[in-house]
Amino acid sequence: MEAKAIAKYIRISPIKLKPVVNLVRGKDLDEALNILKFTPGKGSRVVEKVIQSAAANADYNPKMNADNLYVAQVYAHQGPTMKRWRAGARGRASMIRKRSSHVGVTLKEKE
């Protein structure tokens, strides 16, 4: 059995999320939440929230035991990019890219 949770259109770059995601991949649920609690940065709070949502989804399922869960899959993919313009040198315009992400988590039970 598995439980999933996805957060879409998060206003943080996936480049900033991927190191945080790599910290918790394959870890037990309690260990992953502990790591994220003490990791600085906005990305750790986002990933922690998605993992807690997946754990709540697993808790809702009567066939799953919450004590045996581990982070089987976790990803941070590129979402849509908002493009904005700022005045540049010599009367030109330079583009600002405001990137977004999609974060997904899959929790599975240990055998």
matplotlib code that plots the C-alpha trace (Angstrom):
import matplotlib.pyplot as plt

x = [0.0, 1.1, -0.1, 0.6, 0.4, 1.2, 1.7, 1.5, 2.5, 4.7, 6.5, 10.0, 12.5, 13.0, 16.8, 16.4, 14.0, 16.1, 18.8, 16.2, 14.3, 17.5, 18.0, 14.8, 14.5, 14.4, 14.2, 11.7, 8.8, 9.8, 13.4, 12.5, 10.3, 13.1, 15.6, 13.3, 12.5, 16.1, 17.0, 17.0, 15.3, 11.9, 12.1, 12.3, 9.0, 7.3, 8.5, 7.7, 4.1, 3.7, 5.1, 2.7, -0.1, 0.9, 1.1, -2.4, -3.6, -1.9, -3.5, -6.9, -6.4, -7.3, -5.0, -1.8, 0.2, 1.6, 4.6, 6.1, 6.0, 9.0, 9.5, 9.6, 9.5, 9.9, 10.4, 10.5, 9.7, 9.6, 6.2, 5.2, 7.4, 6.1, 7.9, 8.3, 10.2, 12.6, 14.2, 17.7, 20.7, 20.6, 16.7, 16.5, 14.3, 15.7, 13.5, 12.9, 11.8, 9.8, 9.9, 7.5, 7.6, 5.5, 6.4, 5.2, 5.7, 4.9, 4.9, 5.1, 5.0, 8.1, 7.7]
y = [0.0, 3.5, 7.1, 10.1, 13.9, 16.6, 20.3, 22.2, 25.8, 26.4, 29.7, 28.5, 27.4, 23.6, 24.2, 25.3, 22.4, 19.5, 19.4, 19.3, 16.5, 14.5, 14.6, 12.7, 10.2, 6.6, 7.6, 6.5, 8.9, 10.1, 10.4, 12.5, 14.8, 15.2, 16.1, 18.6, 20.2, 21.2, 22.0, 25.8, 27.4, 27.8, 24.6, 22.4, 23.7, 23.1, 19.5, 18.8, 20.0, 17.7, 14.7, 15.4, 15.5, 12.1, 10.7, 11.9, 10.2, 7.0, 7.3, 7.6, 4.2, 1.4, -1.1, 0.9, 0.9, 4.4, 3.0, 1.2, 4.1, 5.4, 8.0, 5.8, 8.6, 12.4, 14.8, 18.6, 19.3, 22.6, 24.3, 27.3, 30.3, 33.8, 36.3, 39.9, 42.9, 45.3, 48.4, 47.6, 49.7, 52.0, 52.0, 48.3, 45.8, 42.7, 39.7, 38.4, 34.7, 33.8, 30.1, 27.7, 24.0, 20.9, 18.7, 15.2, 12.5, 8.8, 6.9, 3.1, 0.5, -1.6, -5.3]
z = [0.0, -0.6, 0.2, -1.9, -1.6, -4.2, -3.7, -7.0, -7.9, -4.9, -5.3, -4.8, -7.4, -7.8, -7.7, -4.0, -3.3, -4.7, -2.1, 0.6, -1.2, -1.5, 2.3, 3.0, 0.1, 1.5, 5.2, 7.8, 8.3, 11.8, 10.7, 7.6, 9.6, 12.2, 9.5, 7.9, 11.3, 11.8, 8.2, 7.6, 4.6, 3.1, 1.1, 4.1, 5.5, 2.1, 1.9, 5.6, 4.9, 1.9, 3.9, 6.8, 4.3, 2.8, 6.4, 7.1, 3.9, 5.0, 8.5, 6.8, 5.1, 7.6, 5.8, 6.4, 9.6, 10.3, 12.3, 9.3, 6.8, 4.8, 2.1, -1.1, -3.7, -3.4, -6.2, -6.9, -10.6, -12.4, -12.5, -14.7, -14.7, -14.4, -16.5, -15.4, -16.8, -15.1, -16.5, -17.7, -18.8, -21.8, -21.9, -22.3, -20.4, -18.7, -17.9, -14.4, -14.1, -11.0, -10.9, -9.3, -8.4, -8.0, -5.0, -4.6, -2.0, -1.9, 1.4, 1.5, 4.2, 5.0, 4.3]

ax = plt.figure().add_subplot(projection="3d")
ax.plot(x, y, z, "-o")
ax.set_aspect("equal")
plt.show()
